[in-house]
Amino acid sequence: MEHLYNDGYEDWTRYTYVVMLKKYYRWKLKTLPEYIEKLNIKIRDNGKSPDDLLSFQEVKKQIESSKNARDRALISMLFDSG
C-alpha cells in the first residue's frame, strides 16, 4: 500500500486498488481484517466544471473535420462513452 502513496498514483487508482483488495479479502477470508477494513481513499475534486468540457457543437466540428472514417468513429465513440 505504501507504493500507492509514494509513486504518484491518482486518487481514483488508489480507490480502485483498495476496492479490489477488499473484494479479494471478502472472497478469500469471508471477512475483512481490521487493517483492511479501515482503508479509505478520499477522492479530491479535480477542479473541473461542466463548462470546462467540450460542448456537443465542438465535438460535432471535430467529427466533421476528421479526414477518415476511423477518426470520426473514434471521436464519436469517446464522446458517447463519456
C-alpha positions in Angstrom: 0.0 0.0 0.0 2.9 2.3 0.7 3.9 2.4 -3.0 0.4 3.6 -3.9 1.0 6.8 -2.0 4.7 7.3 -2.8 4.7 6.6 -6.6 2.3 9.4 -7.7 -0.8 7.4 -8.4 -4.0 9.3 -8.8 -6.8 9.1 -6.2 -9.0 7.0 -8.5 -6.3 4.5 -9.0 -5.7 4.1 -5.2 -9.5 3.9 -4.7 -9.9 1.1 -7.3 -6.9 -0.8 -5.8 -8.5 -0.6 -2.3 -11.9 -1.7 -3.6 -10.4 -4.7 -5.3 -8.3 -5.6 -2.2 -11.4 -5.5 -0.1 -13.3 -7.7 -2.6 -10.5 -10.2 -2.6 -10.4 -10.5 1.2 -14.2 -10.8 1.4 -14.0 -13.7 -1.1 -10.9 -15.4 0.3 -11.4 -15.0 4.1 -15.2 -14.2 4.1 -14.4 -11.3 6.4 -12.1 -8.2 6.3 -9.1 -7.9 8.6 -9.3 -4.7 10.7 -6.4 -3.1 8.9 -8.1 -3.6 5.5 -11.5 -2.5 6.7 -10.0 0.8 7.9 -8.5 1.6 4.4 -10.4 4.5 2.9 -9.4 6.7 0.0 -10.7 10.2 -0.3 -11.2 11.4 -3.9 -10.2 15.1 -4.3 -12.2 17.4 -6.5 -10.3 17.8 -9.8 -11.5 21.5 -10.1 -13.2 21.0 -13.5 -16.7 22.2 -14.0 -19.0 21.1 -16.8 -18.3 24.3 -18.6 -14.6 23.2 -19.0 -15.7 20.2 -21.1 -16.3 20.2 -24.8 -19.8 21.1 -26.0 -21.7 19.0 -28.4 -21.1 21.5 -31.2 -17.4 21.4 -30.6 -17.3 17.6 -30.8 -19.5 17.7 -33.9 -17.0 20.1 -35.6 -14.2 17.7 -34.7 -16.1 14.8 -36.2 -16.9 16.7 -39.4 -13.3 17.9 -39.8 -11.8 14.4 -39.4 -10.2 13.1 -42.6 -11.1 9.5 -42.4 -13.8 7.2 -41.0 -11.6 5.7 -38.3 -11.0 9.1 -36.7 -14.7 10.0 -36.9 -15.6 6.7 -35.3 -13.0 7.1 -32.6 -14.1 10.7 -31.7 -17.8 9.6 -31.7 -17.1 6.6 -29.5 -15.1 8.7 -27.0 -17.8 11.3 -26.8 -20.7 8.8 -26.5 -18.9 6.8 -23.7 -18.3 10.0 -21.7 
